[in-house]
Each structure stands twice: as C-alpha cells, then as structure tokens.
Amino acid sequence: MASPRPPARLAPSLLSADFGHLARDVHRAEAAGADAFHLDVMDGDFVPNISFGPGLVRAVRAETDLPLDIHLMIQRPVRHLEAFARAGGTTLVFHREAVDDPFEAVRAIRALGCAVGVAIKPETPVARIAPIVAELDELMVMSVHPGFSGQRFLPEALPKLEEARRLLDARRPTAELAIDGGINVETASAAARAGATFFVCGQSVFGQGDVAANLSALRQAVRREEGR
C-alpha cells in the first residue's frame, strides 16, 4: 500500500525578508509557525540576478533549527553542493535544466546526507524529470520565471502541478510537491487543490503586514483544501 502524501508545509522565502534585520525576520517567521525556510541561490548566469552564497545560509542556520530548502538557481550545481551542505542546507534543490546528468546530482546530494530536490522552470515539461522522480524527496514546480521575487503567479503552473502530482503518487508518494512563485492566499489555495504540499511564500509573508497573521492566513487557505 502506498504511503500517504506528506502534510502541507509553508516555507517563507528569505529573499523577500529584510536583509538588514534577517535574524529578526527568521525568528518572527519561526515563532509564527513556519515549517521551513527557502533560500534562493542565484549566480547571474543560470538566472540574470545574483543573490547570496553559503555564507548567508550559514548565518541563517545559526538562527534556526528549521529545515533549510536551498534552491540552487545556478549553472553546474554539483560543484557547489558540498559548500551548501556544510553551511547547513537540509534539502538541496537543483534545476533539471542546469545539469546534463541528473542522476549524478542526485548521487552527490545523497552522499552529503541531504535530501534531494529538483526544480523545473515554467517552460520545462514535467516529463523531463520522470526518469529520476523515484529518487526525489522534493519536486519543485516554478510558477514564475526564476530570478526575481515578487512576480505574478503563472496559472499554467496548475495543470503542471496536477501532472506532477499524478507522477509522484504513482512513483514517489512521500516526496514533497513544491510550488514556488507568486504564492498568496488565493494561489496557495489553488495550488493545494492541484496537489501541492510545500508552499514557498515570500512577499505574502514579509512584504507587508504582520508576519504571524500572514502565515496564519496562508495556513488556513491550504488546510481548507487539504480537508476536501
């Protein structure tokens, strides 16, 4: 009998936090019930923006024991895996588009003792990750074009989520199905209906208002769909 899907989890994206008061924002989100933190690593090559490296991951790890979801939006990610694992990453998520041999990346992440994630851009079909889906702990569907925070949710991500959900249910039901980009109360609800279990939420948590109230609203929206 197949294992059940994992329960829904919310992962505030620290790219949307106040870097001048990063520890404060981490503590506020953790106290408000965040399940994990999402860290976007960008190299200016795979995506046009540049964000941060292992040093910031290490600084966040010093402030929290929650899982750290490290989204590697970088070319040749395998060469940097060890640095992010040593910095405190829990799940290392590489982009399918950035590697020629995804099994090499999977083996390297497993050897470091981290959970394995793979992400796909909006234009990448779910079929590209089908050969490795049984090896994954997380499959991340991008609902924006990677590289910048605050973008609008792309509705074409929803049928991709549904397809990914069917694939995971058949081959890896315990893996997280993550959605990343433009997540707010409305889009989180739609993504939950489509089968998502891991919600990366940036501006909807840190952009304005109270962090605790924002996370509570997101949690309620997801739980309503879980109960259906």
N, C-alpha and C positions, 0 to 999 in steps of 0.2 A: 504494500500500500504506500502511495506517495506521501512524503512528508508535507505538512501544511506550509503555506506561504508564511514568510516572516511577518510580524506585526509592523504596522506603519511607523516610520521614524522620520523626524524632522531634523535637518542638518543646516543650521544657519551658515551662510556663505560669508566668510570673513573678508572677502574682497569688498563687501558693502559696509563693513564696520568702520569706525573712526580709528585710523591707524595711530593717531596721536593719543588715543586712550584705548588701545587694543585690549589690554588686560581687563579694563573695566567692562568693555562690551562682552568679552568672553565670560566673565563672572556673571554678568546680568543674564545672558542667554542661558548659561548653565543653571542658574537659580530658577529661571522661568521654565525649565523642563526640556531644554534642547537634548536631543538624543545623541548627537554627534556634531562635529564641526567639519565644514567643507572648505578646503583651501585650494584656490586656483593658481597653478603654477604656469606662467606664460613666458615664452622665450623670445618673442619678437620675430620668430621665424615661422613656426607652425601656425601661429596667430600673430596679428600685427602688434599687439600690445606686449608690454613687459611688466611682470608683477613682482615676484619675490622668489627666493630660493630656500634652501634647507635652514638657513639661519632663522627665518621667521617661523618656520614650522617648529623649530626647537624652542623658540620663545613661547609659542602657544602651548606646546607640550608642558612647559614649566608651570603653566597656569591652570591646567585642567587634566583630569584623567579620562575624559570622554574620548571615544574613538575619533580619530582624525582621518578624514576621507581626502586623500591627496589626488587632485585631478591634474594630471600631467599633460598640459596642452603644449607639448614640446616635441621637437624632432629627435629621433634616436633616443627614446626614453630609457632604453635598457642601460645605457652608460651612466645614468643618474639615479637608478633605483636604490643602490646601496646608501647613498647620501641621504635620501629622504626616509629610508627605513631607519637609519641610525638617528635621524633627527626626531623620530617619534611617530612616523606615519603608521596608521593601522591598516588602512586599505590603500593600495597604490593602483590608481586608475590610469591606464594608458589609452591612447587613441588608436583605434584599429587602422586609421588612415596613416599613422606615423610609423608603422612597422611593416617590414616585409614578411617576417615570420612571427605571428602572434604566439605560437607555442614557445618560442624562445623567451619572450617576455613573461609568459605565464610561469615557466620553469624558474626563471630568475627571481620573480617575486616570491614564489613558494619557498625557494632556498633561503630567502631572507626572513622567513617567518611571518610574512604579511599576507593579508587577504588580497585576492586578485579581482580587479575590476577592469572592464573595458568600456570605452565610450565611443559613440558614433555621432558624427555631425548630422545636421538635418538632411543633407543630400545623400547620405550613405544608407543603403538599404539594410534592413535587419539581416538579410541573408548573408551578408559578409561576415557576421560573427557566428553563424550557425555551426561551423566546424569546431569552434572552441567553447561553445556555450556550456557544455557539461563540465568544463574546468573552472567556471567563474563563481565568484562569491557576489559579484555585483555587475549588472549590465546597466549602463547609463545611456539614456536617450536624451540627446540635446534638443531642447525646444526653443533655442535661439542659436544664432551663428556664434561660435565660441570666440572669445577675445575681449569682450566688454560687458560690464554689469549694467543692469537697468534696461535691458532690451525687452521688447514686447513678445509675449508667448506666441509661437507659431502653431496654429491649430492643426497643421498637418502632422504634428508630433503625436496626436491622439491615436490615429489608426496604426502608427508605428508602435506605440505602446501596446496596443491590443495584439498586434502580431508578435511582439517580443514576449508578451505575457503567455501566449499560447506556446511559444517555443520553450520558455522556462518551465511552464507547467509540465510539458512533455519530457524535458531532459534534465532540468535542474531546479525543481520547485522551491528549494530552500534559499536560492540566491535572491538578493535584493534586485528589484527593478526600480532604478532611479530615474527621476526626471529632473532636469537641470535647465533653468532659464525661464524668467518671467513668471515665477510661481507666486500667486497671491491666493486669497480665499477662493475665488471663482475658478482659477485654473488648477489649483490643488484638488478641488472637488472633482473637476472633470478628469484629471489625471488619475485620481483614485478609482473612479468608475472604470477607467481604461485598464486598470491593473497595477498601477504604480504602488510601491511600498516604501520608497525612500525619496524624500522631497527636499531638494536643495532650495533654500529660500533666503534671498539676500535683502533686496530693498524692502520687501514686505515685512522684514523683521527689524532692520536697522535704519531704514530710510526716513521714517517719521513716526511719531507717536511713541507709546510705551512698549518696550521690547517684550515684557511679560504678556501684555494684552494682545500684541500682535501674534505671538506664538500660540496663545490660547485660542485665538480665532482660527488660525490655521489648523490646529489640532482638532477643534470641533468640526471643521469642514471635512477633514479627512475621516474622522470617526463616523460621521453620518453616513458616508459612503461605504465604510467597512461593514456597517451594520445591515446593509441592504442584501 
